Amino acid sequence: MEKSDTGVQYNITKGIACLIFSAFCFALMAALARLAGDLPFVQKAFFRNIVAFFVSLSILVKLKIRNNEKINVPKGAFKYLFTRALAGTLGVFGNFYAIDRIPIADAAILNKMSPFFAIVFSLFLLGEKIAPVPFAAVIAAFCGSIFIVKPSVHILDSLPAIAGFLGGAGAGLAYTCVRKLGYMKTTGALVIVFFSTFSCVFALPFIIFNLEPMTLTQVLILIGAGVAATGGQFGITYAYYNAPARDISIYDYTQIIFSSALGFFMFGQIPDVYSIIGYVIIISMAVLVFVYNKRKAL
């Protein structure tokens, strides 16, 4: 156990374990979504979010009824709830579109551009200045992503990777809004319920008019993907509850290891040399920011 300057007790080991568990769950979610076969990505994303909706709603009800806890919605919070929900939904859609069309490790690392986008969005939403080291890391990470996206004159060839990259941008904006809502003391379960409800409603017209028939196996696989995603959400929540981001955030990148292993053993996917170069650059920049934040906190 360690204590912060404010006296809050941290369990770094538990935080790391929870974050690694979360990374595995999200990698498993991607693998199961891919395994579900040739189904529309919106349909797959719907199943991912509907499970999270029911779980988060049950938690919210428990807080309200059993614990008689007040559901706090501060004045001015709605715009951040809406932005978080919209950005998060587009982030999930971009990620699922990429998962079906490029190696899942590529999709995972592009989604892990979100912390770098969060640095940029924090400048505008939170008024946080970007120090020279994180700024340089953001630029380098964006350059690294080019090796994975592999821009082409034939835009359709690069579209899945671009969608994954934009999915990372959406996730980065969503995380920034979550931080803002946290500062405003908005009830956490409410944020998840609002996002899950919004994303399901957003996908509902497509589901109603374009639902592709599914086998029982596909339904079970997608439910499994939803359960894995929910496990990932809980894992990351408990991770940052037990330890500050500056001490554990780098372990979130173990998802790349898990995704690479699952991609290889389940689908025979092997990242090409350009993708590997991109992985090295992006993860190196994540390590740089991690070390910088640790030293800055001393």
C-alpha positions in Angstrom: 0.0 0.0 0.0 1.1 3.5 -0.8 -0.4 6.9 0.2 -0.8 10.0 -2.0 -0.1 13.4 -0.7 -3.8 13.8 0.2 -3.7 10.6 2.4 -5.6 8.4 -0.1 -4.3 4.8 0.0 -3.2 3.2 -3.2 -2.6 -0.4 -4.1 -0.3 -0.3 -7.1 -0.1 -4.1 -7.5 -3.9 -4.4 -7.5 -4.2 -1.5 -9.9 -1.7 -3.1 -12.3 -3.5 -6.5 -12.1 -6.9 -4.8 -12.8 -5.5 -2.9 -15.8 -3.8 -6.0 -17.3 -7.1 -7.9 -16.8 -8.9 -5.0 -18.6 -6.4 -5.1 -21.5 -7.0 -8.9 -21.9 -10.8 -8.4 -21.8 -10.7 -5.8 -24.5 -8.4 -7.9 -26.7 -10.8 -10.9 -26.2 -13.7 -8.6 -27.1 -12.0 -7.8 -30.4 -11.2 -11.4 -31.2 -14.8 -12.5 -30.4 -16.2 -9.7 -32.6 -14.0 -10.9 -35.4 -14.9 -14.5 -34.8 -18.6 -13.7 -35.1 -18.1 -13.6 -38.8 -19.5 -11.5 -41.7 -22.0 -9.4 -39.8 -22.4 -5.6 -40.0 -20.1 -3.8 -37.6 -23.0 -1.7 -36.2 -24.8 -4.9 -35.3 -21.7 -6.2 -33.5 -21.2 -2.9 -31.6 -24.9 -3.0 -30.6 -24.4 -6.3 -28.8 -21.2 -5.0 -27.2 -23.1 -2.0 -25.8 -26.4 -3.6 -24.8 -24.6 -5.9 -22.3 -22.8 -2.9 -20.8 -26.2 -1.1 -20.6 -27.8 -3.8 -18.5 -24.8 -4.2 -16.2 -24.3 -0.4 -15.6 -28.1 0.1 -15.2 -28.2 -2.6 -12.5 -25.3 -0.9 -10.7 -27.1 2.5 -10.9 -30.3 1.0 -9.5 -28.3 -0.6 -6.7 -26.7 2.7 -5.8 -30.0 4.5 -5.8 -32.2 1.9 -4.0 -30.1 -0.3 -1.9 -27.5 2.2 -0.8 -29.8 5.2 -1.1 -27.0 7.0 -2.9 -27.7 10.3 -4.6 -27.4 10.2 -8.4 -25.5 13.4 -9.0 -26.0 15.3 -12.2 -24.3 18.7 -11.8 -25.5 21.8 -13.7 -23.8 22.0 -17.0 -23.0 18.3 -17.1 -25.4 17.3 -19.9 -23.3 18.7 -22.7 -20.3 16.6 -21.5 -22.5 13.6 -21.1 -23.7 14.0 -24.6 -20.3 14.7 -26.1 -18.9 11.7 -24.2 -21.7 9.5 -25.5 -21.4 10.6 -29.1 -17.6 10.5 -29.2 -17.6 7.1 -27.4 -20.2 5.7 -29.8 -18.2 6.8 -32.9 -15.1 5.5 -31.3 -16.6 2.0 -30.8 -18.0 2.0 -34.3 -14.6 3.0 -35.8 -12.9 0.3 -33.7 -15.4 -2.4 -34.7 -15.2 -1.5 -38.4 -11.4 -1.8 -38.2 -11.5 -5.1 -36.3 -13.4 -6.8 -39.1 -11.0 -5.6 -41.8 -7.4 -5.3 -40.5 -5.4 -7.4 -38.0 -6.9 -7.0 -34.6 -3.5 -6.0 -33.2 -3.5 -3.1 -35.7 -7.0 -2.1 -34.6 -5.9 -2.3 -31.0 -2.9 0.0 -31.3 -4.8 2.5 -33.4 -7.4 2.6 -30.6 -4.6 3.1 -28.1 -4.0 6.5 -29.8 -6.7 7.7 -27.5 -4.4 8.8 -24.7 -2.5 11.0 -27.2 -5.8 12.5 -28.5 -6.8 13.0 -24.9 -3.7 15.2 -24.3 -4.8 17.4 -27.2 -8.5 17.5 -26.3 -7.6 18.3 -22.7 -6.1 21.6 -23.9 -9.5 22.7 -25.2 -11.9 21.1 -22.7 -9.9 21.3 -19.5 -7.6 24.2 -20.2 -4.6 22.0 -19.5 -1.4 23.2 -21.1 0.7 20.7 -23.1 4.3 20.5 -21.9 7.0 20.1 -24.6 7.7 16.4 -23.9 4.0 15.2 -24.2 3.6 17.5 -27.2 6.6 15.9 -28.9 5.2 12.4 -28.0 1.9 13.2 -29.5 3.5 14.3 -32.8 5.7 11.2 -32.9 2.8 8.9 -32.1 0.7 10.4 -34.9 3.7 9.8 -37.2 3.9 6.2 -35.9 0.2 5.7 -36.7 1.0 6.5 -40.4 3.0 3.2 -40.6 -0.1 1.3 -39.5 -2.7 3.2 -41.6 -0.5 3.0 -44.7 -2.1 5.9 -46.6 -2.9 5.0 -50.2 -4.1 6.8 -53.3 -6.8 4.2 -53.2 -8.6 5.6 -50.2 -10.8 2.5 -49.8 -7.7 0.4 -49.2 -6.8 2.6 -46.2 -10.4 3.2 -45.0 -10.5 0.4 -42.2 -7.2 1.7 -40.7 -8.4 5.3 -41.0 -11.7 4.3 -39.2 -9.6 2.7 -36.4 -7.5 5.8 -36.1 -10.6 8.0 -35.9 -12.0 5.5 -33.4 -9.0 6.3 -31.2 -9.8 10.0 -31.6 -13.4 9.4 -30.5 -12.2 7.4 -27.5 -9.7 10.2 -26.6 -12.4 12.8 -26.7 -14.7 10.5 -24.6 -12.0 10.0 -22.0 -11.5 13.7 -21.7 -15.2 14.3 -21.2 -15.2 11.6 -18.5 -12.4 13.4 -16.7 -14.4 16.6 -16.9 -17.5 14.8 -15.5 -15.3 13.4 -12.8 -14.2 16.9 -11.8 -17.9 17.9 -11.7 -18.6 14.9 -9.3 -21.0 13.2 -11.8 -22.0 9.7 -10.7 -19.8 7.3 -12.6 -22.5 4.6 -13.2 -24.7 7.3 -14.7 -22.0 8.2 -17.2 -21.8 4.6 -18.4 -25.6 4.2 -18.5 -26.0 7.4 -20.5 -23.3 6.3 -23.0 -24.6 2.7 -23.3 -28.2 4.0 -23.8 -27.1 6.6 -26.4 -25.0 4.1 -28.4 -27.8 1.5 -28.4 -30.4 4.1 -29.5 -28.0 5.4 -32.1 -27.6 2.0 -33.6 -31.3 1.0 -33.3 -32.5 2.3 -36.7 -29.9 0.2 -38.4 -30.8 -2.8 -36.2 -34.5 -2.4 -37.1 -34.1 -2.0 -40.8 -30.9 -3.9 -41.6 -30.6 -6.7 -39.1 -28.7 -9.6 -40.5 -29.9 -13.0 -39.4 -27.6 -14.7 -36.9 -27.0 -18.3 -35.9 -27.2 -19.2 -32.2 -23.4 -19.5 -32.2 -23.0 -16.0 -33.5 -25.4 -14.7 -30.9 -23.5 -16.4 -28.1 -20.2 -15.2 -29.5 -21.4 -11.6 -29.6 -22.8 -11.8 -26.1 -19.4 -13.1 -25.0 -17.9 -10.1 -26.7 -20.2 -7.8 -24.7 -19.4 -9.6 -21.5 -15.6 -9.2 -22.3 -16.1 -5.5 -23.0 -18.0 -5.1 -19.8 -15.2 -6.8 -17.9 -12.7 -4.5 -19.6 -14.7 -1.5 -18.4 -14.9 -2.7 -14.8 -11.2 -3.6 -14.9 -10.1 -0.2 -16.0 -12.4 1.5 -13.5 -11.1 -0.5 -10.6 -7.5 -0.1 -11.8 -7.7 3.7 -11.6 -9.7 3.4 -8.3 -6.7 1.6 -6.8 -3.8 3.5 -8.3 -3.1 6.8 -10.1 -2.8 6.8 -13.8 0.8 8.0 -13.7 1.8 4.7 -11.9 0.0 2.1 -14.0 -1.3 3.6 -17.4 1.5 2.0 -19.4 0.3 -1.5 -18.6 -2.8 -0.8 -20.6 -0.6 -1.4 -23.7 -0.4 -5.0 -22.8 -3.6 -5.2 -24.9 -1.3 -5.1 -28.0 0.5 -8.3 -26.7 -2.9 -10.0 -26.1 -4.3 -8.9 -29.4 -1.2 -10.0 -31.3 -1.3 -13.5 -29.6 -5.1 -13.9 -30.2 -4.8 -12.7 -33.8 -2.1 -15.2 -34.5 -3.6 -18.3 -32.8 -7.2 -17.6 -33.8 -6.8 -16.1 -37.3 -3.2 -16.6 -38.3 -2.6 -12.9 -38.4 1.0 -11.6 -38.5 1.5 -7.8 -38.5 3.7 -6.6 -41.4 7.0 -4.8 -40.8 5.4 -1.3 -41.2 2.8 -2.1 -38.6 5.5 -3.3 -36.2 7.5 -0.1 -36.7 4.3 1.8 -35.9 3.8 -0.3 -32.7 7.3 0.4 -31.6 7.0 4.2 -32.1 3.6 4.5 -30.4 4.4 2.3 -27.5 7.8 4.1 -27.1 6.0 7.4 -26.9 3.5 6.0 -24.4 6.5 4.9 -22.2 8.1 8.4 -22.6 4.9 10.1 -21.4 4.6 7.6 -18.6 8.1 8.2 -17.4 7.7 12.0 -17.8 4.5 12.0 -15.7 6.1 9.8 -13.0 9.2 12.1 -12.7 6.9 15.2 -12.8 4.9 13.8 -9.8 8.0 13.3 -7.6 
